[in-house]
Amino acid sequence: MTVARTVFCLSLAATLFWAFGFAAERIAGAEPPLWSYVMPAIAVTALLAFAIFRAWPRFLRVAAGTKGRFVRRAAAWTVVAYVIGAVSVGSLANWLLHPDAGSSESLRSEASLAALILALWVPLWFAPAIGLCLGWWQAAGGVRPDGASVPEEVS
């Protein structure tokens, strides 16, 4: 399933883009040039994708009869990953942003709004990759002890 692998790679690249962007801005203390976190995100995604698809050639490939089950389970797991991610990111952002707000009521409300926006925005990028992985794993019937997926692969 080339589409699933493409969506997985795009989701991973977008997640790394935002993570590297937040880190680069925090380290530099200002907005760094776009290439300083786009290029590492693309490079890390390419290396990880190469390693994952080479080590597990059946990764995100399902048997012809299980494609519908895979899509349903991937969609369900994507929603679950989004909700869990939104709660986690929102809680962490709220916890990290409130001490900077001090005693000012307006800064505390702005910190809460920023935490809410992060909670809604950030999980959009990593939830598809997690949903695809868990949906594939479930549709494949888990993994045998020898490391092989249960159904035969069909591209």
C-alpha positions in Angstrom: 0.0 0.0 0.0 2.0 2.8 -1.3 -0.6 5.4 -0.2 -0.3 4.3 3.4 3.5 4.5 3.3 3.4 7.9 1.7 0.9 9.2 4.3 3.1 7.7 7.1 6.2 9.4 5.7 4.4 12.8 5.3 3.0 12.6 8.8 6.4 11.7 10.2 8.1 14.5 8.3 5.5 17.1 9.4 5.8 16.0 13.1 9.6 16.3 12.9 9.3 19.6 11.2 7.2 21.0 14.0 9.4 19.4 16.8 12.6 20.7 15.2 11.1 24.1 14.6 10.0 24.4 18.3 13.4 23.2 19.5 15.3 25.5 17.1 13.3 28.5 18.1 13.9 27.8 21.8 17.6 27.2 21.3 18.2 30.2 19.1 15.9 32.5 21.1 14.5 33.8 17.8 12.9 32.5 14.6 15.6 30.6 12.8 15.7 30.3 9.0 13.2 27.7 7.7 15.8 25.5 6.1 17.5 25.0 9.6 14.6 22.7 10.6 13.1 21.6 7.3 16.3 19.9 6.1 16.9 17.9 9.3 13.2 16.8 9.3 13.4 15.6 5.7 16.7 13.9 6.3 15.6 12.1 9.4 12.4 11.0 7.8 14.2 9.6 4.8 16.7 7.7 6.9 13.9 6.3 9.2 11.7 5.3 6.3 14.6 3.6 4.5 15.5 1.7 7.7 11.9 0.8 8.5 11.0 -0.3 5.0 14.2 -2.2 4.6 14.0 -4.0 8.0 10.3 -4.8 7.6 9.4 -5.1 4.0 5.8 -5.9 4.9 5.3 -2.8 7.0 2.0 -1.1 6.0 1.2 -3.8 3.4 -1.9 -5.9 3.9 -3.5 -8.8 2.2 -6.1 -8.0 -0.5 -9.0 -9.2 1.7 -8.0 -7.1 4.7 -7.7 -3.7 3.1 -11.2 -2.5 4.3 -10.4 -3.7 7.8 -7.0 -2.0 7.7 -8.6 1.4 6.6 -11.3 1.2 9.3 -8.8 0.3 12.0 -6.3 2.9 10.9 -9.0 5.6 10.9 -10.1 4.5 14.4 -6.6 4.4 15.8 -5.9 7.8 14.2 -8.8 9.3 16.1 -7.7 7.7 19.3 -4.1 8.9 18.8 -5.4 12.4 18.1 -7.5 12.5 21.3 -4.8 11.1 23.5 -2.2 13.5 21.8 -4.5 16.5 22.3 -5.0 15.8 26.0 -1.2 15.1 26.4 0.0 18.1 24.4 -2.6 20.4 25.9 -1.8 19.4 29.5 2.0 19.7 28.9 1.6 23.1 27.1 -0.7 24.4 29.8 1.8 23.3 32.5 4.8 24.8 30.7 3.2 28.1 29.7 1.5 29.1 32.9 4.6 29.7 35.0 5.8 32.2 32.4 2.4 34.0 32.7 3.2 35.2 36.2 0.3 36.8 38.1 -1.2 38.7 35.2 -4.7 37.4 34.4 -4.5 38.4 30.8 -1.2 36.5 30.3 -2.7 33.4 32.0 -5.7 33.5 29.6 -3.3 33.9 26.7 -1.2 31.0 27.9 -4.4 28.9 28.2 -5.4 29.9 24.7 -1.9 29.0 23.3 -2.1 25.6 25.1 -5.5 25.0 23.5 -4.2 25.9 20.0 -1.2 23.6 20.5 -3.4 20.8 21.7 -5.6 21.0 18.7 -2.8 21.6 16.1 0.2 19.4 17.0 -1.7 16.0 17.2 -2.9 16.6 13.6 0.6 15.8 12.4 1.6 12.7 14.4 -1.8 11.0 14.7 -1.9 9.7 11.1 1.4 7.9 11.4 0.4 6.3 14.8 -3.0 5.4 13.4 -1.5 3.7 10.3 1.0 1.7 12.4 -1.6 0.5 14.9 -4.2 -0.2 12.2 -1.7 -2.2 10.1 -0.6 -4.1 13.2 -4.2 -5.0 14.1 -5.3 -5.8 10.5 -2.3 -8.0 10.2 -3.5 -10.0 13.2 -0.5 -8.9 15.3 3.0 -10.2 14.8 4.2 -13.8 15.0 7.1 -14.6 17.3 9.3 -15.1 14.2 8.6 -11.4 13.3 6.4 -12.2 10.3 2.9 -10.7 9.8 0.1 -13.2 9.7 -1.5 -12.4 6.3 0.4 -12.5 3.1 1.5 -9.2 1.7 -0.1 -7.6 -1.4 1.1 -4.2 -2.7 
